Amino acid sequence: MTAAGKVRVGVGGWTFEPWRGVFYPADLVQKNELAYAAERLTAIEVNGTFYGAQKPESFARWAAETPDGFVFSLKGPRYATNRRVLGEAGESVERFLDGGMKELGDKLGPLMWQLPATKKFDAADIEAFLRLLPPERHGLKLRHVIETRHDSFADPAFVDLLRSADADVTPVVLDDPDHPMIADVAADFVYLRLERAQEDVETGYRSEDLDAWAKRLKTYAEGGTPGDLPTLTAVKPAKKPRDVFAFFISGAKVRNPAAAMAMIGRL
């Protein structure tokens, strides 16, 4: 792709028993699953960091087992996001940022902060939380993404807050039938979670749907905003190449690797 950012496509995690014999060869040694996945995908979203701290040695091992250009998106800890007042999460955020992720080096992708479905939009609290998200750490540029699941976040003021943050922060473009989609561009990258995989479709998403999403990913990467996705603000950021991260998550999870590989083939 010319005059476009990089598009990376992957799934959530790499350890999932139903993938054996479907995505992974049945006789593949489990310790080699990450390397196998990284040869076929270009990114992975790590969910384990949501539930507990990871050791620096683990981050270093992940980096060593994956090829150049591969990236890991890390899910922010639940101790920071599953709270009534987000602005009080400073200690949890700091502990996460200093917990060893620097060992990933240039394989560190966006940090994904997932808010609970019960969390309603509170402009003052979101603004306070954004002040806790630094633009860099340990010499690495940080990119932050916030996933919201409450209808109240479908508010232009939310996007405006992200655009005014000191760090690069953008909303998740969430393809999920049960939650609102916010497709506005708020930073120098775009982050998508595609959650409609169907088990009766070998590639998770039907061919025509994969074609449509491939076109949207290219539009984002080239600096535009897809005209067929819902945005909250009339103001469009300057058109310039943007990196794009797209993860096939949830839905029929057993089909997500096939969906990701089908998408990579289209791109």
N, C-alpha and C positions, 0 to 999 in steps of 0.2 A: 504494500500500500504506500502511495506517495502522498506527501503533505498530510500525513495523518499520524496520530499517536499509536502506541502499541496496544493491541487488544489481547488480553490474556483471559483464558477460559478454563474453568476447573469445576471442582465439586467440593463438598464439605468433608474434610478428613480423608483418611485413606484406610482406616481399619473398620471394615463392615463385613461380617461373616457371609451375608447373602451375595456379596460380590464374588466370592470364591466359586469358580466354575462358570461364572457369567462374565465378569470383567477380568478377574485374575485367573490364571491357569490353576486348576485344582491342586496341582502338585507344587505350586510356588511356595517357597519357604516364607513364613509370615514376615520375618525381618527384612525381606527384600521387597515388600509391597510398596513402600514409598518410592523406591527407585523405579519400580515397574510403572507406577502411576505417573511419575514425573517424566518418563519417556514418552507418554501419550497425551498428557495434559500440560498446561503452561502455568497453572496456579492451583493452590489449594487453600481453602479457608479452614483455619484451625479452630475447632470448637472447644477443645480441651482447656484452652486458656480462660474460657468463660467460667469453668467450674473450679479451677485451682491453678496455683502457680506452677510453672514448668521450670526445670533446672536449666541453667546456662548451658550445661553440657548437651542437653537435648536439642536446644536451638542450634548449637554448633554441629551436632550430628545431622540434623535435618539439612543444613546448608551443604554439608559435605556429600550427602547422598543424592543431591539433585543437580541437574545441569545448569550451566550459565544461563541467565535470563529467566529462570524459574523464580516465582515469588510465593511467599506465604502471607496471606491475610490473617491477622490475629484478632480473635473476638475478645473484646474487653471484658474484664471480670464482672460477674454478677454483683459482687460487693459494691461496685461503683454505680451500676445502673438500676439494680432492683431496690430502690430506696425512694422514700416519699420526697425527699429534698435532694435533687441531684447536685446542687451547689455545695453540698456537704461531703462530696465524694473525693475531696482532694487527696487524702491519705491513701485511699485505695488506688486512685489513678497513678500517683507517684510510685507506689510499690510495684505496680504493673509495668510502668515504663522503665524502671530500674531493675527489673527481674531477670535480665539476661537476654532480652530480645536483640540487643546490639550484636550478639553473636551471629545473627542472620546476615549482617552486612547489607549488601545491595540486594539481597533476596527478601528483605523486609518489605512487605506490601502494606496496604492500608490497614488501619486499626478500626475494627467495626464495633461500634457501641450500640447494642440492641436494647431498646427500652421495652419494658413489659407492656402488654396489651392494655393494662389498666391505667397506664400513665397518660394523663391528659396534658395538652399543650398549656404550658405556663411560661409566657415569654420571659419573665424575670428569672425564673429558675433555669430555663434553657440557656439564657445569656450567661448566668453564673457558671453553669457547667462548661460552656464553651471557653470560658476564661481559664479553665483547668487543663485545657488541651493545648500543649505547646507545639510550635511549628517545627521544632527539631529537638533531638536528644542524642547525646553521645556522638555528635558529628553526623547524624543521619537525619535527613529530612523526613518528617512525619506527615502522613496523610490520614485524616480521620473521616469516618463515615458514620452517620447516625441512622439506625433503622427505627422507625416509629410504626406503631400498630393501632393507634387510636385515631378515630375519625377527626378529632379536634385538631390534629396536626395538618390537616388539609387547609392551611391558612397561609396566605402570602407572607405574613409576618415571620413565619418560621423560616422560609427560604431567605428572606432578607437578613435574618440574624446569622444564618450560616455564611452568607456572602460577606458579612461585615466582621467575621471572626478573624483573629490574628493568624490562626493556622488555616491550612486548607481543609475545609470541612464541607461535605456534600451529603445530601440525603440518599438513602438506598432507593434505587428504582426497584420496587417490589412487585413482582408478577405473581400475585396471590389472590385467589377469588374472595378471600375473607377480610382483606385489609386494603386501605386506600393506596393508590400508586401516586407517587410524587416524582415526576420525570424531569423537573427543573435541573439545570446545570448550575452548581453553586461554587465550583472550584476548578482546578486545572485537570481534574480527572472525573470519571463517572464510574459508579459501582452498582451492579445489578445483581439481584438474587431472583432466579427464575424457579418458581415453586409449583409448576403445574404439570410435572411429568406424570404420565399415565402408564400403568404397568402393562396394559394390553397393546402398547405401542413400543416396538423394539427399540426405537431411539428416544423414547420418553415423550418427546414432542413430535407431532406429525410434521411431515416434510414441509408443508406449506407454512407452518408456524415457525419452523427453524429458519426457513428462507426469510420470513418477515423479520425475525429477530436479528438475523445476520445483517440485513439491510440497516436496521436501527443501530446496531453496534458500529457499523462503518460510518453512519452519519455522525454519531457521537465522536468517533475517533477523528473525523475530519473537521470537527469544530462546530457542527450544527446540533440541532435538537430535533428528533423525529417528530414530524407533524401529526402522527397518529397516536401519540401518547399524551396523557393529560398533564398540563403544567399549571402552576398556580399564579405565576407572575407574567406580566406582559413584557418585561424587560428581558432581552436575550443577551447573554454575555458575548463579548467580542469573539468572532469566529477564528479559532486557532486550534492546531492539533491538540488532542487530549488523549491521555492514556485511558483505557477502558478495562475494567475488571468485571467479568461475568461469571457467576457461579450457579450451577444447577444444584439446587438445594431442596430438601424435603420432597413433597409429592411422593411419587413412587420412587423411593431412593435407589432401589435396585437398578433403575434405568438411567440414573444420572450420569455415570461415566460414558455410556453410549451417547447420551444427548450432548455431552461436552465434546466428545470426539467428532460427532457429526457436525457440530458448530465449527470446530477448528478446521475441519475439512472445507467448509463453505467459505471460511475467511482466507 
